[in-house]
Amino acid sequence: MSALFACSLVYGQTPYLDSLKYSLLKPVSSDTMRVFQYNEIAWTYLDYSLDSTYFYLQKGLNLAQKKQYPNGIMDAKNTLGIYYRLNSQYPEAIRTYEELIGLRIKYHQEYKLVGAYSNLGSVYFEKGNYAQALKNYQKSIDIAKKLKDDENALVLYTNLGVAYKAVGLYDQAVNAFKEGLELNKRIQNDEQEGRLYLNLATVYHERQMYAQAIKYHLIAKEKMEASDNYRTLETILFNLTLDYRYTKQLDKAKKMLAELKKVALKLDEEDVWLSYYHAQANYLADTKQYDKALEAAEMAEKMSDREADLLDYAEVQLTKATIYQSMGKTALAIKHAETALDAFQDTEDLNAQVRTYRTLSEILQKSGDYKKALEYFETANSLKEKMDLEAVTNQIATLNSLNELDRKEQDLALSKQTNQRISAENERKNNLILGLFLIGGLIVISLGISFKSNQQKKKANALLNQQNEEIETQKSLIIEKQTEILDSIHYAKRIQESLLVQKKLLQEALPDSYIFFRPKDIVSGDFYWATKRNNKFYLAICDSTGHGVPGAFMSALNITFLSEAINQLGIEEPGQIFNHVRSRLVESISHDGAKDGMDGILFCFDENKRTLTYAAAYNTPVIVRNGELIKFPADKMPVGKSDIMEDFQTYSIETESGDTLFAYTDGYADQFGGERGKKLKLANLNAYLVEISAKKISDQSNLLKNHFAAWKGNLDQVDDVCVFGVKLI
């Protein structure tokens, strides 16, 4: 498929992409702005079409290099590194990030080196080069600590520990996680602290040090319960059932199982129910309740999908084999064990294969087939020896590689210092010899030209003084202009803040509410605005076209037209209000096909009738009721010029006491981050809103803020963010 075809294929994927691509048809004030447009389109396409990402990246990178625009080159290379990583083109990703690091150093962007080294480390980790991964993670940590960037350093300690754990260097992994915990004493991030304790627990579990594993799992459990992180809590509870079973503490295993069921009921997702039924089957088998154990295993098997997750499917088959073995049903036990073995061989999981061969050996030994039992036993031992040898070899190779990398860096630094000393000495000698030859000639010549030289010197000094004055004047003008521009943007921020809904008005109308608002730049294209008229409270949560100064201009215009519709013209229906705003936008700015405007939601809370109505342009309001998410309809068109120009509908919501209502723009869900640098996505945002909905409204805003920061990590914020939540009475 050609890159051009790929681009046209996904045209119209989002209104923001449409707006960006349409901007390419318009003239721009500078080539740097065109570079920005290409890079922004390429970045936005990462989640839709990698072919299109590469197509626009090449355009942006070529133009930036032609115009010698460093920031444009670096932005393009940053996205290019992600593109290569997502395509598993690791050599290209490594080369790109190394080039980017060189440019960051050259242009003194030390604060962005944290992300560059971290991304390079992640590429090496996925490639299986753990020494280079560890080296780059450590460099990233060192820079973050130097810059006192504790939030990013905390995430990086987790990455560092996971890399050490992957190669079996458990002591180093424990040290990395404990350094993260020490750092967290200053930050006090409960969720991140819980993850560090969970990672510590898994290290001790893998080493079969179950008492320590239980200790740290319990601390992690407490932290995740405090932050209502049910997904991580599910993992912790499942692990605890294993640790308690392995230590024969079956009463405590039963207690963890009951708590795991509560989490499964809360989340009500197939993979969570799979974990619960699998853990239940193992516990019931341990307590010799084989019929019930088999029923639970059957439920787990229904939840597992061989095609979607082969490992889960295989583990359930192995559990069924052990249950049938305990029930004395040898043929069925062998059948399920062999099914598990086939699946584990497809996954190339040697450790799981060892467990399965040993299970088959035990089954066959009890059935009297000693020859086959011995064969499986020897195969298991052979695989285990192979695994142990590979693990030790890998650990030694990683440590040797780390030492070699350290030595090369020291040699390079020493060589650089030596070369600098030799170069300086040679230059000194050459200058001395040249000076001796020149001195004699200069003495003769200088007498003849001294008078003339003095005259020229006076003229030159006068010219130099004049040039210096002009340079200083130009410098002052540039600084003055930069200051004026920055002051203007900050002034624009103050103006925009004055247009946004005042907290007093919001708290009077909706006392149990909050707004998490974070602009990408100083000013924002997202806005939240409210007004009250005739015992009706109107609240808008909207996303104007663009961000930064252009987005702020659109926000001011949209707020003006909303206020005009409600407060001047007395329009009451939210759908009709959006119709008016769209009409005003089209006649004011939508010339030559421009599609500027906004997406968003306008709520109307009628205090007399106790009703809630709204209009929605693309963005969808949601309610969490009794732990379940309810989505409400939205019109699939923007408030502005578009291919669809139908009237906006006014929708009603039948609310119940205890409902939590949410509205948001797309910036939170579109943020790149996590372990793989992917978008958070709307489904994950909605899932997190369900998690926090039971918390106090006063806590939810901070939870959203911390969750966003943890997901984003050291990546740049990609868009403005606005999330509104209210507990309905």
LINVEN-V47330 format. One record per residue. SS is DSSP state (h for helix, s for strand, l for the rest). D_LAST is the distance of its C-alpha to the last C-alpha in Angstrom with 1 decimal. Layout:
ss=(SS	SS)
d_last=(D_LAST	D_LAST)
This chain:
ss=(l	l	h	h	h	h	h	h	h	l	l	l	l	l	h	h	h	h	h	h	h	h	h	l	l	l	l	l	l	l	h	h	h	h	h	h	h	h	h	h	h	h	h	h	h	l	l	l	l	h	h	h	h	h	h	h	h	h	h	h	h	h	h	h	h	h	l	l	l	h	h	h	h	h	h	h	h	h	h	h	h	h	h	h	h	h	l	l	l	h	h	h	h	h	h	h	h	h	h	h	h	h	h	h	h	h	l	l	l	h	h	h	h	h	h	h	h	h	h	h	h	h	h	h	h	h	h	l	l	h	h	h	h	h	h	h	h	h	h	h	h	h	h	h	h	h	l	l	l	h	h	h	h	h	h	h	h	h	h	h	h	h	h	h	h	h	l	l	l	h	h	h	h	h	h	h	h	h	h	h	h	h	h	h	h	h	h	l	l	h	h	h	h	h	h	h	h	h	h	h	h	h	h	h	h	h	l	l	l	h	h	h	h	h	h	h	h	h	h	h	h	h	h	h	h	h	l	l	l	h	h	h	h	h	h	h	h	h	h	h	h	h	h	h	h	h	l	l	l	h	h	h	h	h	h	h	h	h	h	h	h	h	h	h	h	h	h	l	l	h	h	h	h	h	h	h	h	h	h	h	h	h	h	h	h	h	l	l	l	h	h	h	h	h	h	h	h	h	h	h	h	h	h	l	l	l	l	l	l	h	h	h	h	h	h	h	h	h	h	h	h	h	h	h	h	h	l	l	l	h	h	h	h	h	h	h	h	h	h	h	h	h	h	h	h	h	h	l	l	h	h	h	h	h	h	h	h	h	h	h	h	h	h	h	h	h	h	l	l	h	h	h	h	h	h	h	h	h	h	h	h	h	h	h	h	h	h	h	h	h	h	h	h	h	h	h	h	h	h	h	h	h	h	h	h	h	h	h	h	h	h	h	h	h	h	h	h	h	h	h	h	h	h	h	h	h	h	h	h	h	h	h	h	h	h	h	h	h	h	h	h	h	h	h	h	h	h	h	h	h	h	h	h	h	h	h	h	h	h	h	h	h	h	h	h	h	h	h	h	h	h	h	h	h	h	h	h	h	h	h	h	h	h	h	h	h	h	h	h	h	h	h	h	h	h	h	h	h	h	l	l	l	h	h	h	h	h	h	h	l	l	l	s	s	s	s	s	s	l	l	l	l	l	l	l	s	s	s	s	s	s	s	s	l	l	s	s	s	s	s	s	s	s	s	l	l	l	h	h	h	h	h	h	h	h	h	h	h	h	h	h	h	h	h	h	h	h	h	l	l	l	l	l	h	h	h	h	h	h	h	h	h	h	h	h	h	h	h	l	l	l	l	l	l	l	l	s	s	s	s	s	s	s	s	s	s	l	l	l	l	s	s	s	s	s	s	s	l	l	l	l	s	s	s	s	l	l	s	s	s	s	l	l	l	s	l	l	l	s	s	l	l	l	l	l	l	l	l	l	l	s	s	s	l	l	l	l	l	l	s	s	s	s	s	l	l	l	l	l	l	l	s	s	l	l	l	l	s	s	l	l	h	h	h	h	h	h	h	h	h	h	h	l	l	l	l	h	h	h	h	h	h	h	h	h	h	h	h	h	h	h	h	l	l	l	l	l	l	l	l	s	s	s	s	s	s	s	l	l)
d_last=(54.8	55.5	53.1	53.2	52.3	49.4	48.0	48.3	46.8	43.3	43.4	40.1	38.2	35.5	35.3	35.9	39.1	40.2	39.8	41.8	44.5	44.8	45.4	48.5	50.1	49.8	52.2	51.0	52.2	53.4	54.2	51.8	48.9	50.2	50.3	46.7	45.8	47.8	46.3	42.7	43.3	44.9	42.0	39.5	41.7	41.7	38.9	40.3	44.1	46.3	49.3	47.7	46.7	50.4	51.6	49.7	50.3	54.0	53.9	51.9	54.1	57.3	56.5	55.2	58.5	60.6	59.1	59.1	55.4	54.4	50.6	50.7	52.9	50.8	47.5	49.3	50.8	47.4	46.0	49.4	49.2	45.8	47.4	50.4	48.3	46.1	49.4	50.9	53.6	53.8	57.2	56.0	52.7	54.6	57.1	54.3	52.4	55.7	56.5	53.1	53.6	57.0	55.5	52.7	55.4	57.7	55.2	53.8	50.2	50.0	46.2	46.1	48.6	45.9	44.4	47.8	49.3	46.1	46.2	50.0	49.4	47.0	49.5	52.2	49.9	49.2	53.0	53.8	55.6	53.9	56.3	55.5	51.7	52.0	54.1	51.8	48.6	50.6	51.6	48.0	47.0	49.9	48.9	45.2	46.3	48.8	46.1	43.7	41.3	39.7	36.8	39.2	41.7	39.2	38.7	42.5	43.3	41.4	43.4	46.6	46.0	45.2	48.4	50.5	48.9	49.8	53.4	53.5	54.0	51.6	52.7	52.0	48.6	47.7	48.9	46.8	43.6	44.4	45.1	41.7	40.2	42.3	41.1	37.4	38.0	37.8	34.9	32.7	31.1	29.9	29.6	33.1	34.5	33.3	35.1	38.2	38.2	37.7	40.7	42.7	42.0	43.2	46.4	47.2	46.3	48.8	51.4	50.7	49.9	47.1	46.6	45.8	43.7	41.6	41.3	39.9	37.7	36.0	35.4	34.1	31.8	30.3	29.7	28.1	25.8	24.7	24.0	22.4	25.3	25.6	28.4	30.7	29.8	31.0	34.4	34.7	34.0	36.5	39.1	38.6	39.4	42.6	43.6	43.1	45.1	47.9	48.2	48.1	45.0	43.7	41.4	39.5	39.6	38.0	35.2	34.6	34.7	31.9	29.7	30.8	29.7	26.1	26.2	27.6	24.9	22.3	24.2	25.8	28.6	32.3	33.8	31.6	32.4	36.0	36.0	34.6	37.2	40.0	39.3	39.0	42.3	44.1	42.8	43.8	47.2	47.7	47.1	49.5	47.0	48.6	47.4	43.7	44.4	45.9	42.9	40.6	43.0	43.1	39.2	39.6	42.4	40.2	37.6	40.4	42.1	45.7	45.5	42.2	42.8	46.3	45.9	43.0	45.0	48.1	46.5	45.2	48.8	50.3	47.9	49.0	52.6	52.3	50.7	53.5	56.1	54.8	55.0	58.6	58.0	60.1	60.3	56.5	56.1	58.6	57.1	53.6	55.1	57.2	54.2	52.4	55.5	55.8	52.3	52.7	55.9	54.2	51.7	54.7	52.8	55.9	54.1	52.4	55.9	57.5	55.0	55.6	59.4	59.3	57.3	59.8	62.6	61.3	60.8	64.3	65.9	64.5	65.7	69.2	69.3	70.4	71.8	68.7	66.6	68.9	68.6	64.8	65.0	67.3	65.2	62.1	64.2	65.7	62.2	61.0	64.1	63.5	59.9	60.9	63.7	61.5	58.9	61.5	63.2	60.0	59.2	62.7	62.6	59.3	60.6	63.9	62.1	60.0	63.3	65.0	62.3	62.5	66.3	66.2	63.9	66.2	69.3	67.8	67.0	70.4	72.1	70.3	71.5	75.0	75.2	74.1	76.8	79.5	78.5	78.6	82.0	83.5	82.2	83.8	87.1	87.2	86.4	89.2	91.8	90.8	90.9	94.5	95.6	94.0	95.0	98.7	98.0	95.5	98.0	100.5	98.1	96.2	99.2	99.8	96.4	95.2	96.0	94.4	91.4	90.8	90.8	88.4	86.2	85.8	84.8	82.4	80.7	80.2	78.7	76.5	75.2	74.4	72.6	70.6	69.6	68.4	66.5	64.8	64.0	62.5	60.5	59.2	58.2	56.3	54.5	53.7	52.4	50.2	48.9	48.3	46.4	44.2	43.6	42.8	40.2	38.6	38.7	37.1	34.3	33.8	33.8	31.2	29.0	29.3	28.1	24.9	21.7	21.9	19.5	19.2	18.0	15.5	14.1	14.1	12.2	9.8	10.3	8.9	11.3	15.0	18.1	21.0	24.0	27.6	30.4	33.4	35.8	35.6	33.9	31.6	31.3	27.6	25.5	22.0	22.0	19.8	20.6	19.3	21.3	21.1	17.4	16.6	15.5	17.5	17.3	20.2	20.7	24.4	27.7	30.9	34.2	35.8	35.0	36.7	38.3	38.5	34.8	34.0	36.2	34.3	30.9	32.2	33.6	30.4	28.3	31.1	30.9	27.2	27.4	30.4	28.8	25.8	27.2	30.9	31.0	27.8	26.8	23.3	23.0	22.0	24.9	27.4	26.4	27.3	30.5	31.5	31.0	33.0	35.7	36.0	36.3	38.9	41.1	40.7	41.2	41.5	45.3	47.7	45.1	42.7	39.2	37.2	33.6	30.2	27.8	24.1	20.8	19.8	16.2	15.7	12.4	13.7	12.3	14.6	14.2	10.4	11.9	12.2	15.9	18.0	21.6	22.8	26.3	27.0	23.9	21.3	17.5	16.1	13.1	13.3	12.3	13.9	16.3	17.4	17.6	17.2	19.3	19.2	22.4	24.1	27.3	30.1	31.6	31.2	30.7	34.4	37.7	37.8	39.7	36.9	36.2	34.2	31.5	28.0	25.6	22.3	19.9	16.8	13.9	12.4	8.9	7.5	4.7	5.9	7.5	9.2	10.9	14.4	17.3	20.7	24.4	27.2	28.6	26.7	27.8	31.2	32.1	35.3	35.6	35.7	39.0	40.4	39.2	37.2	34.1	30.7	29.8	26.5	26.4	26.6	23.9	21.5	22.6	22.0	18.4	17.9	19.6	17.6	14.1	13.9	15.1	13.6	12.7	15.6	17.9	17.1	19.1	22.1	22.0	22.2	24.9	26.9	26.7	27.9	30.7	31.8	32.0	33.8	36.2	39.2	38.8	38.1	34.7	35.3	32.7	30.0	26.5	23.1	19.8	16.3	13.1	9.5	6.6	3.8	0.0)
